[in-house]
Amino acid sequence: MITKIFFSKFTVICFSLCLLFVPVALHADDDAGYSFSKYHIDIQVNENNSFHISEHYTVQYHIRKHGIIREIPMRNRVMREDGTESRTRATISDIRVDGDKCSVSTEAGSRIIQIGDPDMTVLGEKAYVISYLYNMGKDKGKGFDEFYFNLIGSEWDTSFDNITFTITMPKAFDSAKLGFSSGLLDASDNEKISYSVDGNVITGSYRGILQAEEAITIRLELPEGYFEAVPIRLDTMAQLSLVLPIVFVMIAFGLWFVYGRDDHVFEFVDFYPPKGYNSAEVAFIYKGAAEDQDVVSLLIYLANKGYISITDTEEKVLFASVDGYMITKLKEYDGDNPNERIFLNGLFQSKSGDTKQQIRAEDLKNNFYRTINTITANINKKENRETIFEKDSLNKRVYLIIMGVVTFLLITVRPIIDYYGDFSMLFVLIFPAAGFTLLFLGLFTKALNTVTVNGQPAKSPRAGLYFGLFFGLLFGGIPFVALVLPALLLNTVYWVTFVVGMICFALLFPIDKYMKKRTLLGNELLGKIKGFRSFLVTAEKHKLESLVMQNPEYFYNILPFTYVLGVSDKWIKKFEAITLSPPEWYVGKRSFNTVAFGSFVNSTMKSATTAMRSTPAGSSGSGGGRSGRGSGGGGGRSW
C-alpha cells in the first residue's frame, strides 16, 4: 500500500514537471519575441560579381515589437573546407524596403537597416521585402572564381521556417561544383537542403526549422574569368586627384637627377667574374638584388667545387619516359661562405628533417623554398646594399615612398566624403594626419631623436625612431585601416578613381629603381661584371679554345655565372664546335657531347628552379564550403 502511494505521488510530480517544461520547448522562440514563419530569398547574380537580392520575410510577432533590424556585412572573412580563406569587401546600394518605415546606417563594417515605426508596435503577422545591390567587386579567388554566399547568416537571434530560395546565374556553370551547407558556424551538413538546377537557375528549400545562430550557405566554384568587371567613367573629381601625383612624379625625377644618377661605368673586359664572389653574389652586384633563380645557380657552382654530382636519369611516367636528374652529395661543405653552406645542407635535408645522400626533383618540391628564402634574405640585407650603393641615394628613396603614400591618400578623399560625410571626414583624417606626422618625424628628422624617460635622455639613440613608429602606427595606421580603407573599397566607382591615381604611383617605381647610386666599389664591380658579360656574348672561338687549353674546366666554371647574367644559351652555343671533356660532376646516360650536355643542364636548371621555388598550396575545392563562412548573410534582431 505504501509503495502504491509513493509511486502515485512520484508520477504526479514528474507529470507536473513535464507540464512546466513543455511550454518552454513549444515556445522557445518567445525568448526573442518573434520568429520568421516564411522566408524566401531571390538572388540575381550579375557578370560583374554583383548581386541583386530580394529578401521576403513573413514575421510572426509573439509580443508587441516595432519591427526588425537587418544587419548586412560589407566585410567578410571567407573560409573554405580545404582550409583556404580570403577577406572580401562589398558595396551595398539601392536599398529598398517594402512594408514599413526604415532608416539605413553604417556600423562596424555592416549596413544596418532598421524597419518599423518608433511610435507604433506590431503584434501577429507582418510581411517585409528588403531589396539591395550587393557588389563584391573583383573576385578574390586565385585560379578560380566563386559564388560563395550566406542565404541566411548566422547572426539572427530567432528561427526560420518555410525557407526557399532562387538564384539566377548570368551564364552557364558546372552544377557538379555546386554545394550547400547549413547549421551552426563552420558546419558542413547539407542533408536538409533540397535543390534543383534548370539552365542557369538554382531553386531549392530547407526542410525543417532553422534555429537561431544557424546559417544556410551556397558555394559554387566557377572558372577563372567568369566574373567580368564593368568599366566605369571617370569624373572631374577623379581627374583633379591626379594633379598632385603628377607633380610628385616630377619631383621624384628631380631627386633622381640630383642624387641618383650613376657615374659613368667603365667596362673592364675580363675572362673571369670578379674574384671571391659566387654566382648568386655576382647577380646581386649586377642587378642590385638577388632573386630565387640566382640562388638556384649555386647548384652548378657547388658541383664545380666538387661538393655534388648530377646524374642524367630517365623516369617513367605512366607509359612514357621523361628526362630527369639525381643529385648526389660527394662531401660536406668545407668552405667559408655561409650561404653556400646553407644551400648544400638544405639541398639534402628532407621534409621530415632527415639528411639524405641522394635527391631528385620530387624531394625539393614544397621543401627547398625555405632555404632559398633564407639565402636571398642574407644576400639582400641592408649591410650588403650599403656596400655597393651610396647611403644618401638609398635614403632619398624614402621620399618616393612618402609621395606614394600621399598619392594614395589623395585618391581616397572622395570616397570618405561620399560615404562618411564632411564631419566624419574631419574625424577620419585628423588622427591619421597627427599619427603619420609623428611617424615621419621619427623616421626622417632629428626632432624626436632625444626621448626623455623620467626627465633623462633615453639610452638608445634610436628611441625617437621607435617612439615615432609606435605612436605613428597607433594613431595613424589603425584609423586608416579601420576607417579610410573600407570607405575606398566599398564602391566600384572609387576603385576606378584609385586605379587612375595609381598610374602616377606606378611611375614612381622605375624612378625608384634607378635612384640607387653606386659607390666607387659598386661601380668598379659593375664595370668588371659588364665587361665579363660582354666577353661572354662576343668571345670568338679561337680565344675560347685558348682559355680551355689553359684551364680544361673553364667552360664549366663560367657556366653558373652565365645563368645569372642571362647569357647561358649563347655561351653554350659557342662551345658546340669546341671539344670538351665531360666534367667530373656529370654522369650522363649517353656518350658526351656539348650540345646534349647543354640541353641537359638547361632542362635541369629549369626543372630545379621550379621544384626549389615551389611552395605548399591547397586546392580551391568545391562543394558547399562551411556554413556561415561565405560573403553576405549577416543577421538581425527585433526592436
C-alpha positions in Angstrom: 0.0 0.0 0.0 2.8 2.4 0.9 4.6 1.5 -2.3 1.5 2.3 -4.4 1.0 5.7 -2.6 4.7 6.6 -3.2 4.5 5.6 -6.9 1.4 7.7 -7.3 2.9 10.8 -5.8 6.1 10.3 -7.9 4.0 10.1 -11.1 2.2 13.3 -10.2 5.4 15.2 -9.5 7.0 14.0 -12.8 3.9 14.9 -14.8 3.9 18.4 -13.2 7.5 19.0 -14.1 6.8 17.9 -17.7 3.9 20.5 -17.9 6.4 23.1 -16.7 9.0 22.4 -19.4 6.7 21.6 -22.3 5.6 25.3 -22.9 9.3 26.3 -22.8 10.1 23.8 -25.6 7.0 24.7 -27.6 7.6 28.4 -27.4 11.4 28.7 -27.4 11.1 31.5 -30.0 9.2 33.6 -27.5 12.6 34.4 -25.9 13.2 36.6 -28.9 9.6 37.7 -29.0 9.3 37.0 -32.7 10.1 34.3 -35.4 10.0 34.0 -39.2 7.2 31.8 -40.4 8.2 32.2 -44.0 11.4 33.3 -45.8 12.3 33.5 -49.5 15.4 35.0 -51.0 15.8 35.7 -54.7 19.3 36.5 -56.0 20.1 37.7 -59.5 23.9 37.2 -60.0 25.5 39.7 -62.4 28.6 39.3 -64.6 30.5 41.9 -62.6 30.2 39.9 -59.4 27.3 42.0 -58.0 24.0 40.5 -56.8 20.5 42.0 -56.9 19.0 40.5 -53.8 15.4 40.4 -52.6 14.6 39.0 -49.2 11.0 38.2 -48.4 10.1 37.9 -44.7 6.9 36.9 -43.0 7.4 37.7 -39.4 5.3 36.3 -36.5 5.4 38.7 -33.5 4.6 36.9 -30.3 4.8 40.1 -28.3 4.5 43.7 -29.4 7.5 45.0 -31.3 8.3 48.0 -33.5 9.9 45.9 -36.3 13.1 44.2 -37.2 16.7 45.3 -37.7 18.6 43.8 -40.6 22.4 43.8 -40.5 24.2 43.1 -43.8 28.0 42.7 -43.6 30.2 44.5 -46.0 33.4 42.9 -44.8 33.6 39.1 -44.9 36.1 36.5 -43.8 35.5 33.7 -46.3 36.6 30.3 -45.2 36.5 27.1 -47.3 36.5 23.4 -46.4 40.1 22.9 -47.7 41.4 25.5 -45.1 42.0 28.4 -47.5 40.5 31.7 -46.7 40.2 35.2 -48.1 38.8 38.6 -47.0 36.2 40.3 -49.2 34.7 43.8 -49.1 31.4 44.6 -50.7 29.4 47.7 -51.6 25.7 47.8 -50.6 23.5 50.2 -52.6 19.9 50.6 -53.9 18.5 49.6 -50.5 14.7 49.5 -50.6 12.2 48.2 -48.0 8.5 47.4 -48.7 6.3 47.1 -45.7 7.1 50.0 -43.3 9.3 52.9 -42.5 13.0 52.3 -42.4 16.4 54.0 -41.7 19.8 53.0 -43.0 23.1 53.5 -41.3 26.6 52.0 -41.2 28.2 50.4 -38.2 31.2 48.2 -37.6 31.5 47.2 -41.3 27.8 46.5 -41.8 24.8 48.2 -43.3 22.1 48.5 -40.6 18.5 48.6 -41.9 16.0 49.4 -39.1 12.5 48.7 -40.2 9.5 49.9 -38.3 7.9 53.0 -36.7 9.1 54.1 -33.2 5.6 55.3 -32.5 3.8 52.1 -33.4 4.1 48.4 -32.4 3.1 45.2 -34.2 1.6 42.0 -32.9 0.9 38.9 -35.0 1.9 38.5 -38.6 3.8 41.1 -40.7 5.4 40.9 -44.1 8.5 42.7 -45.3 10.6 42.8 -48.5 14.2 44.1 -48.4 16.0 44.5 -51.7 19.5 45.8 -52.4 22.5 45.5 -54.7 25.4 43.6 -53.1 28.6 44.3 -55.1 31.6 42.1 -54.4 34.0 43.8 -56.8 36.9 41.8 -58.1 36.8 38.1 -57.3 39.4 37.1 -54.6 40.0 33.5 -55.8 43.4 32.7 -57.3 42.9 30.5 -60.3 39.1 30.3 -59.9 36.0 32.4 -59.4 33.3 31.6 -56.9 29.8 32.4 -55.8 30.1 31.8 -52.0 27.1 33.4 -50.2 25.2 33.1 -47.0 21.5 32.8 -47.9 20.8 33.2 -44.2 23.5 34.5 -41.9 24.4 33.0 -38.5 23.7 36.3 -36.6 19.9 36.1 -36.3 18.5 35.6 -32.8 15.4 33.7 -33.8 14.3 30.8 -36.0 13.2 30.5 -39.7 10.5 28.2 -41.1 9.4 27.6 -44.7 12.7 28.6 -46.3 13.0 28.8 -50.1 15.5 30.3 -52.5 16.0 31.1 -56.2 19.4 32.0 -57.6 19.9 33.0 -61.2 23.4 32.9 -62.6 24.4 35.2 -65.5 25.7 32.3 -67.7 26.4 28.6 -67.7 28.2 26.8 -64.8 29.2 23.3 -63.8 26.5 22.1 -61.4 28.9 19.4 -60.2 30.8 22.1 -58.3 27.7 23.4 -56.6 27.1 22.7 -52.9 25.3 23.9 -49.8 25.8 23.8 -46.1 23.7 24.6 -43.1 23.8 24.7 -39.3 25.9 26.4 -36.8 29.0 28.4 -37.8 31.6 26.2 -39.6 29.1 23.3 -40.1 29.2 21.4 -43.5 25.9 19.5 -43.2 23.6 19.7 -46.3 21.1 16.9 -45.6 18.1 19.2 -45.0 18.7 21.2 -48.3 16.9 20.2 -51.5 17.7 22.0 -54.7 17.5 21.7 -58.5 19.2 23.3 -61.4 17.4 24.4 -64.6 19.7 26.0 -67.0 21.3 28.9 -65.1 18.6 28.9 -62.4 19.1 27.2 -59.0 16.0 26.7 -56.8 15.6 25.0 -53.5 14.3 24.8 -50.0 15.2 23.9 -46.5 13.4 21.1 -44.7 12.5 21.9 -41.1 13.2 24.9 -38.9 16.5 26.8 -38.9 17.3 27.7 -35.4 18.8 30.9 -34.1 22.5 31.4 -34.9 22.3 28.8 -37.7 23.1 29.6 -41.3 22.5 28.4 -44.8 25.3 28.9 -47.3 25.8 28.2 -51.0 29.2 27.7 -52.7 29.6 27.4 -56.4 33.1 27.2 -57.8 33.4 28.9 -61.2 36.2 29.0 -63.8 38.6 31.9 -63.7 37.2 34.9 -65.5 33.6 34.0 -65.0 33.0 37.4 -63.4 34.0 40.4 -65.5 34.5 44.0 -64.3 32.2 46.6 -65.8 34.1 49.8 -67.0 33.1 53.0 -65.2 33.6 56.5 -66.4 35.8 58.9 -64.6 34.5 62.3 -63.4 36.1 65.7 -62.8 37.0 64.9 -59.2 38.9 61.8 -60.2 40.9 63.8 -62.8 41.7 66.5 -60.2 43.0 64.0 -57.8 45.8 63.2 -60.3 47.3 66.7 -60.4 49.5 66.4 -57.3 50.6 62.8 -58.1 51.9 64.1 -61.4 53.8 66.8 -59.5 55.2 64.1 -57.3 56.5 62.3 -60.3 58.3 65.4 -61.5 59.8 65.9 -58.0 60.9 62.3 -58.0 62.6 62.7 -61.3 64.4 65.8 -59.9 65.6 63.8 -57.0 67.0 61.1 -59.3 68.7 63.7 -61.4 70.5 65.2 -58.4 71.1 62.2 -56.2 70.5 59.0 -58.1 72.4 59.3 -61.4 75.3 56.8 -61.5 78.7 57.9 -62.6 79.9 56.5 -65.9 80.7 52.8 -65.7 83.9 51.8 -67.3 83.7 48.2 -68.5 86.8 46.1 -67.9 86.9 43.2 -70.4 87.8 40.2 -68.4 87.6 36.4 -69.0 86.5 35.7 -65.4 83.9 37.1 -63.0 85.1 39.2 -60.1 87.3 37.1 -57.8 85.9 36.0 -54.5 82.2 36.1 -55.4 79.9 33.2 -56.2 77.2 33.3 -58.9 74.4 34.5 -56.6 76.6 37.3 -55.2 77.5 38.4 -58.8 73.8 38.5 -59.6 73.3 40.8 -56.5 76.1 43.1 -57.6 74.9 43.2 -61.2 71.2 43.7 -60.7 71.1 45.2 -57.2 69.1 42.3 -55.7 69.5 38.6 -55.8 66.4 36.6 -56.9 65.3 33.0 -56.4 66.7 31.8 -59.8 70.0 33.4 -59.0 70.3 31.3 -55.8 69.5 28.1 -57.9 72.6 28.8 -60.0 74.6 27.7 -56.9 73.7 24.1 -57.9 76.1 24.2 -60.8 78.6 26.4 -58.8 78.9 23.9 -56.0 79.1 21.0 -58.5 82.1 22.6 -60.0 83.6 22.9 -56.5 83.3 19.1 -56.1 80.5 19.0 -53.5 77.8 17.3 -55.6 77.4 15.3 -58.8 74.4 15.4 -61.1 73.2 12.3 -62.9 71.2 12.4 -66.1 68.3 9.9 -65.5 65.2 8.7 -67.2 62.0 8.4 -65.2 58.8 6.6 -66.1 55.5 8.5 -66.0 52.6 6.2 -66.9 53.5 4.7 -70.3 56.1 7.2 -71.2 59.7 8.1 -70.1 60.8 11.6 -69.3 64.3 13.0 -68.6 65.1 13.7 -65.0 68.1 14.1 -62.7 69.6 12.9 -59.5 71.8 14.9 -57.2 74.4 13.1 -55.1 76.3 14.6 -52.2 80.0 13.9 -52.6 81.4 15.6 -49.5 80.5 18.0 -46.7 81.0 21.7 -47.2 84.4 22.9 -46.1 84.4 26.5 -47.4 83.9 29.8 -45.6 80.8 31.1 -47.4 77.7 30.7 -45.1 75.2 30.9 -47.9 76.9 28.1 -49.8 76.8 26.0 -46.7 73.1 26.7 -46.2 72.4 25.8 -49.8 74.3 22.5 -49.6 72.8 21.5 -46.3 69.3 22.4 -47.4 69.6 20.6 -50.6 69.9 17.2 -48.9 67.5 17.8 -46.0 64.1 16.0 -46.3 60.8 17.5 -45.3 60.9 15.5 -42.0 64.4 16.9 -41.2 66.4 13.8 -42.0 69.6 14.1 -44.2 69.8 12.2 -47.5 72.7 11.5 -49.7 70.8 11.5 -53.0 67.8 13.5 -54.1 65.5 14.0 -57.1 63.3 16.9 -58.1 60.4 15.5 -56.0 62.5 15.8 -52.9 62.9 19.6 -53.5 59.2 20.4 -54.1 57.4 22.3 -51.3 60.6 21.9 -49.2 63.6 23.8 -50.5 61.9 27.2 -50.8 62.7 27.9 -47.2 66.4 27.6 -48.0 66.1 29.9 -51.0 64.2 32.5 -48.9 67.0 32.4 -46.2 69.8 32.9 -48.8 68.1 35.7 -50.7 67.4 37.5 -47.4 71.1 37.1 -46.4 72.4 38.4 -49.7 70.0 41.3 -50.0 70.4 42.5 -46.4 71.0 46.2 -45.7 74.7 45.9 -45.0 75.4 44.5 -48.4 73.2 47.1 -50.2 75.1 49.9 -48.5 78.4 48.4 -49.7 77.5 48.8 -53.4 75.1 51.7 -53.2 75.6 55.1 -51.7 73.7 55.6 -48.5 72.4 59.0 -49.4 70.8 57.7 -52.6 69.1 54.9 -50.6 67.8 57.4 -48.1 66.2 59.6 -50.9 64.1 56.6 -51.9 62.1 57.1 -48.7 60.8 60.3 -50.1 59.4 58.4 -53.0 57.6 56.2 -50.5 56.1 59.2 -48.9 54.9 60.6 -52.2 53.4 57.3 -53.0 51.5 57.3 -49.6 50.3 60.8 -50.2 49.1 59.9 -53.7 47.2 57.0 -52.2 45.6 59.3 -49.6 44.6 61.8 -52.3 42.5 59.4 -54.2 40.7 58.3 -51.0 39.3 61.7 -50.2 36.2 61.4 -52.4 35.2 58.0 -51.0 35.5 59.3 -47.5 33.4 62.4 -48.2 30.7 60.5 -50.1 30.5 57.7 -47.6 31.1 59.3 -44.2 30.1 62.9 -44.8 32.0 66.1 -44.1 32.0 65.7 -40.3 33.2 62.2 -40.5 35.8 63.2 -43.0 37.4 65.5 -40.4 37.3 62.8 -37.8 38.8 60.2 -40.1 41.7 62.4 -41.3 42.7 64.2 -38.1 44.1 61.1 -36.3 46.0 59.6 -39.3 47.5 63.1 -40.1 48.7 63.5 -36.5 49.9 59.9 -36.3 51.8 59.9 -39.6 53.4 63.2 -38.7 54.9 61.6 -35.6 55.9 58.6 -37.8 57.7 60.8 -40.3 59.4 62.9 -37.6 60.8 59.8 -36.1 61.9 58.4 -39.4 63.3 61.4 -41.2 64.1 64.2 -38.8 66.1 64.7 -35.6 63.1 66.3 -33.8 62.4 63.1 -31.9 65.9 61.7 -31.6 66.0 62.5 -27.9 63.2 61.0 -26.0 63.2 61.5 -22.2 62.3 58.9 -19.6 61.7 60.4 -16.1 63.4 63.6 -17.2 66.5 61.9 -18.5 67.5 61.2 -22.1 66.8 57.6 -23.2 69.9 55.4 -23.6 69.0 54.2 -27.0 69.9 56.7 -29.8 67.1 55.1 -31.9 64.5 55.8 -29.2 63.0 58.6 -31.3 62.6 56.2 -34.2 60.8 53.7 -32.0 58.7 56.4 -30.5 57.6 57.7 -33.9 56.9 54.2 -35.2 54.8 53.2 -32.3 52.6 56.3 -31.9 52.5 56.8 -35.7 51.2 53.4 -36.3 48.9 53.5 -33.3 47.2 56.9 -34.1 47.8 56.9 -37.9 47.8 53.3 -39.1 44.9 51.9 -37.2 42.4 54.7 -38.1 43.5 54.5 -41.7 43.0 50.7 -41.9 39.7 50.8 -40.0 38.1 53.9 -41.5 39.8 55.1 -44.7 40.4 51.9 -46.4 36.9 50.4 -46.0 35.5 53.6 -47.5 37.7 53.3 -50.5 36.8 49.7 -51.1 33.1 50.0 -50.7 32.2 51.2 -54.2 33.4 50.1 -57.6 33.4 53.8 -58.8 36.0 54.6 -56.2 38.2 51.8 -57.5 38.4 53.4 -60.9 39.5 56.7 -59.4 42.0 54.7 -57.3 43.4 53.0 -60.4 43.8 56.2 -62.3 45.7 57.7 -59.4 47.8 54.6 -59.1 49.1 55.2 -62.6 51.2 58.0 -61.3 52.1 55.9 -58.3 53.4 53.2 -60.6 55.6 55.8 -62.4 57.5 56.2 -59.2 58.7 52.6 -59.4 61.2 52.9 -62.3 62.5 56.1 -60.8 62.9 54.3 -57.5 64.8 51.5 -59.3 67.4 53.9 -60.7 67.5 56.1 -57.6 70.2 53.9 -56.1 73.6 55.4 -56.9 76.5 53.0 -56.8 79.5 53.5 -54.6 83.1 53.5 -56.0 83.4 49.8 -55.2 79.9 49.1 -56.5 80.7 50.9 -59.8 84.0 49.2 -60.1 82.5 45.7 -59.6 79.6 46.6 -62.0 82.2 47.6 -64.7 84.0 44.3 -64.3 80.8 42.3 -64.5 79.6 44.2 -67.5 82.9 43.7 -69.2 82.8 40.0 -68.3 79.3 39.7 -69.7 80.3 41.4 -72.9 83.1 38.9 -73.3 80.7 36.0 -72.8 78.5 37.4 -75.6 81.2 38.4 -78.1 84.0 35.9 -77.4 85.4 34.3 -80.6 86.2 30.6 -81.0 90.0 30.8 -81.0 90.0 32.8 -77.8 87.7 30.3 -76.1 89.9 27.4 -77.3 92.9 29.1 -75.8 91.2 29.5 -72.4 90.1 25.8 -72.5 93.7 24.8 -73.2 94.9 26.8 -70.2 92.0 25.5 -68.0 90.0 22.5 -69.2 87.3 23.3 -66.6 86.9 26.9 -67.9 83.6 26.3 -69.6 82.1 24.6 -66.6 83.4 27.2 -64.1 81.9 30.0 -66.0 78.5 28.2 -66.6 76.7 29.2 -63.4 77.5 32.9 -64.0 76.0 32.8 -67.4 72.7 31.9 -65.9 72.5 34.8 -63.6 73.7 37.2 -66.3 71.1 35.9 -68.8 73.5 34.6 -71.5 73.6 30.8 -70.8 72.1 29.9 -74.2 74.7 32.0 -76.1 77.5 30.7 -74.0 76.7 27.0 -74.5 76.2 27.6 -78.3 79.7 29.0 -78.6 81.1 25.6 -77.5 79.2 23.4 -79.8 82.2 23.2 -82.1 84.8 23.1 -79.3 85.9 19.7 -78.0 85.4 19.4 -74.2 85.9 16.7 -71.7 82.9 15.9 -69.5 83.0 17.5 -66.1 83.7 15.2 -63.2 80.4 16.0 -61.6 78.3 15.0 -64.5 77.1 11.4 -65.1 75.4 11.0 -68.4 73.4 8.2 -69.9 74.9 8.6 -73.4 78.2 9.5 -74.9 79.2 13.0 -74.1 78.8 15.9 -76.4 78.4 19.7 -75.7 75.0 20.0 -77.4 73.4 17.2 -75.4 75.1 18.4 -72.2 73.9 22.0 -72.7 70.4 20.7 -73.3 70.6 18.6 -70.1 71.9 21.5 -68.0 69.2 23.9 -69.3 66.4 21.5 -68.6 67.8 20.6 -65.2 68.1 24.3 -64.2 64.6 25.0 -65.3 63.2 21.9 -63.5 65.3 22.6 -60.4 64.2 26.2 -60.3 60.5 25.2 -60.5 61.0 22.5 -57.8 63.1 24.6 -55.5 60.7 27.6 -55.6 57.5 25.6 -55.2 55.6 26.1 -52.0 52.7 24.1 -50.5 49.3 25.3 -51.6 45.8 24.0 -51.1 43.4 23.4 -54.0 40.4 25.6 -54.3 38.0 22.7 -53.8 34.3 22.7 -54.5 31.1 21.8 -52.7 29.1 23.7 -50.1 32.0 25.2 -48.1 31.3 26.0 -44.4 28.1 27.2 -43.0 28.1 30.9 -42.4 31.6 31.3 -43.9 30.6 32.9 -47.2 30.0 36.5 -48.0 26.8 38.4 -47.1 24.2 36.9 -44.9 24.8 38.6 -41.5 21.7 38.6 -39.3 19.4 40.8 -37.3 17.1 41.2 -34.4 13.8 42.8 -33.5 13.3 46.1 -31.7 
